[in-house]
Amino acid sequence: MADANAVKLLVLLGATASGKSALAMEIARRVGGEILCVDSMTVYRGMDIGTAKPTQQEQSEVRHHLLDLMEPTELFTVARFVEMADATIADAGRRGVPLIATGGTPLYYKALFEGLFDGPQADPELRQRLMAMGNDALHARLSKVDSPAAARIHVNDTKRLVRALEVYELTGQPISSWQQEWATGRLRHDALFVGLSWEKEALNRRTNARVKAMMEAGWLEEVRGLLERYGALSRTATEATGYAELIDHVQGRMNLDDAAEQIKIATRQLARKQMKWFRRFANTQWIAGDRPVGDLADEVMGMVGW
């Protein structure tokens, strides 16, 4: 990997609806910077409204990296993201362009700045044996051999339960202990981390308003169009918050009011999950997000020296 020590890299963290994208745009406009999108869903073409993808106007004003890379029928991996983000950071460094990394996928930040836990290769026979156990048995087994992982992985999350037990069986070491190597404090890229902090109720109101605005902007029509064009979306694409609920509505499994309410709940849950992850970046400087974007830009630019 190219030496990125001299890169002017700012990382803006915050929950969904916290205003980090608007702040990134404001700063990029002022300094002639570019934006690295750290988001597992804006990589998909056609998934625009529900992912809060930067508009065409915003993209014409400020160059955005790692948008619209894949068809929504394709799988996209964190390893592929890290490879492309590394190249983007190195290129910005060579060109001397300020780069702002922002987006909503905590695992992508973890992998990009602290490294990607690969673990042993999959063992098909072992996986088949584990899959035959059933989720309750898998979770009970994991609780015995790796209680931290069991506390973190839901009993219905078959994929992660199987992988955690597979790592333990193949290495004799719990996956949680392997993953602790991420918490070394050593970063793969020099960067200033700034986070936008909000009071819980204020952020909840913003997330609810955001979902309402997305629906009014044509999110349901976007989902209908995707299904008409592709028939079905990939497993990773349907993990985007709200798309599964709207697909259920389009296919007659849920009424629209229930779908909208479920999306609001899922979005609030996502925000809490994001903040739990982001708080783990010990060097992040947190600032109150409930201020005009211009004032926030002034403060952050003073912190980074731009």
N, C-alpha and C positions, 0 to 999 in steps of 0.2 A: 504493500500500500504506500502511496506517495506520502511524503512528509507533509502533514497538515498543520504544523506548529504555528505557521505564520498566518493562517487563515483567520479572517475576521468573522467569527461565527457566533451568532446570538441564538440561543434556544429559548423560545417562548412557550411555557407550559401553562396549562389551565384546563378545566373541565369543559365539556361541550357547552356552548352558549355563554362562555365566560368573556368573549370578546377578543380572544387572542389573534384570530385571523384579521380582524379589523385593525388591531394594533400593528400586526406585522405589515399590513399594507401601508399604513401611515408612515411607519419608519422607513420601509423600502422606498416609498415615493421620495421622502426627504433626502435620503443618502444615495440614491441610485443603486439600491441593493436588489437582491433577488431572493426568492423564497423557495426553500426546500420543504416539500409537503411530506410530513411524517404521518402518513395515514394509509391504512390498509384498504380503504374503500374508495377513495378518490382516484385510485389507480385504474378504476373500471370506467370504460367509455359508456356514456348514456346514463350512468347513475349520478345525476347532477344535483337535483333538488334535494333528495333525501340524504345526501352526503355533505350538503352545504359546500359544494365545490365552488371555488372562485368563479365568478362570472366571466364571460368572454371579455367584457369591458375591463375587468380587473386584470385579466391575463394579458390584455393588450397594453396596460399601463405598466405592469411589473412582470418580469419573467418568473414563471413558476416551474419548478422541476418535479418530475415523477407524477405528473397527472396523466390520466387517459392512456395508460400503458397497455391495457389488456381488454379483451372482450369479456363481458360478464359471465360467459360460459367457461372461462379459463380459471385455473387455480393460480394464486399468487402467494409466494412464500416469503417469510421474513428473511431468509438467507439471500433471496434475490433482491429484496429491498436494500439490505446492507451493502451488497455489491454495487448497486447503482448509486446509492447515497454516498458511498466512499468516493466514487468517481466524480460525482457532482461537487463534493467538498474540495477535492483535489483540484478540479478544474477552476472553481471559483478562486481558489488560492493562487493559482498560476496567473489568473487574469486580474487579481487584486480587487475583486468585487466583494463588497459586504454581503454576507449570506445569513438569512434568518430561517432557522428550522422551526416549524410549528405544525401542529396537527393533533389528531386525537387518539393515536394508537400507542399506549404506553410500552408494549412489548417491543415496538420498533425502536423507540428511544433507548430502551435497555440494551437491545442487541447492537445498535449503532454505536453507542458510547461506552458500553461496558463489556461487550462481547456476546457472542452467540453460543449457547450451550448446545453442542451437537449430540453428545452421548454416543453410545454404541449403536451400530447399525441394527435395523429391525431383524428379528428372528421369526420367520413365518410360522414355524412349527410352534414356538412358544406363544406367539400371538394367538394362534388358533386355539391352543389349550386354554389360554386366559379368557378369550372371548366366550368360550363355552361355559364359563363359571357363572355368568350372570352378574349384574351390577352390584347387587347387595353383597354377594360373596367377594367380589373384587374389592369393594370398599372396606369390608371387614378385614380382608387380608392386608390391604394397604395400611389400615389403622395399626396393625400389629408390627409391621416392618418399617413404616415411615409415617408416624403420626402427624408431623407437620404438613406433609403432602396431603394426607387424608383430610386434614382440617381445611385445606385450601381447595380441594377438588370435590365437586358435587357428586353425589352418588349416581346421578343420571349422565355424567360426563364420561361415557364409556371410553372414548379415545384417549383421554388423559389418564384415566385409571389404568388402562392396559399399558400405556407407555411408562407410567411410573413403576409399575410392577415389573415390566420388561427390563428397565434399567437396573432395578434391584437384583433381579434374577441373573442378569448377565455380568454385573460388575461386583455384586455383593455389597454395594454401597447405595444408600437411599438417594433418590433423585434430588431431594431437598438439600442434601449436603453438597452434591455437585453444583447445584444452582447457587449456593452460597458464595461460590467463587466469583459471581457477578458483583458481589458487594465489597469489592476490594478497594474501591475509591479511585482506582486508576482508570482514566478515561482514554479512549482511543483517539479522540479529537479534542484539542483545546477549545473551550467554549465558555461563554458566560451564560448561566442558566437564570432566567427570571420567570417567576410564576405569578399568575393573577389569582388572587384570593377573593372569595365571595362568602357572605353569610348564606347559610343553607337555604333559608326561605326565599331570599332574594334570587338565588340561583334557580330554585325550583320554579319561581314565577317566570324567569327568563326561558327556561327549558320548555315550559308549557306554551308560552307565547311563540317560541321558535317552531314547535310542532304545528301549531295553528297556522302560522305564516307559511310553512312548507306545504300544508294541505291547500291553502288558498292559492299558492303559486303553481299548483298542478302536479303535486307529487303522485296522486293516485293515477292520473293520466300517464305520467312517466312510467309507472309500474306496468300499467296495461300495455303500453307500447313496447316495453322490454319483453313481456311475455309473448306478445304477438310476433315480435321479431325473432326471439331466440327459443321460445317454447318453455325453457327452464333456465335458471341461473345456476352457476357453480355453487358448490358448498361454501366456499369462502365468500362469494359475493352475497349470498343470502344471509350471512352473518351480520351484514350491515344493519344497524338498528332501524327497525320500522319496516324494512322490506318484506320480511316474512309475514308480518301481520297484514300488510296490504295485499300480498299475494293470496293469503287466506281469504281476504274479503273478495278479491277478484274471482277466485275460484269457488266462492259460495260457502265457505266454511265459517265466516264471521261477518257480522254486520258492521257497517262503517263506523258507527259511534263506538262500538266496543273496540274495534281496531285502533281508532284514534286514542282512546283511553289507554289501551295497552301500550301504545307507542310512547305516550307521555310517561307512563310508569317505567318502561324500559329505558327511556332517555335519562330519567332521574337516577335510575340505578347505575347506568353507564357513567354518569357524572361522578357519583360516589366512588365507583371502582377506579376511575381515572385518577381522582385526587389521592386515593389510597396508594396507588402506584407512584404518582409524581412526588409525593412526600418523601419517598425513599431516596430521592436525589438530594443528598445532604447539603450540597453546596448551592442549592437554589436560593435565590433572594426573592422572597415573596412580598408582593405589594398589593394594596387594595385595588380591586378592579372596577369598583363602582364610581369611576370618575370619567370626565370627558376624555376621548381617545387622544386628543392633542396634548392634554396634560400628562397622560401616561407615556406618550411618546417622548415628551421632553425629559421625563424622569429616567426612562430606560436608556435613551441616547446618552444622557449624562453618565449613567452607570457604565456603559460600554465604551464611552469615549469617542462616539461618532459625531 
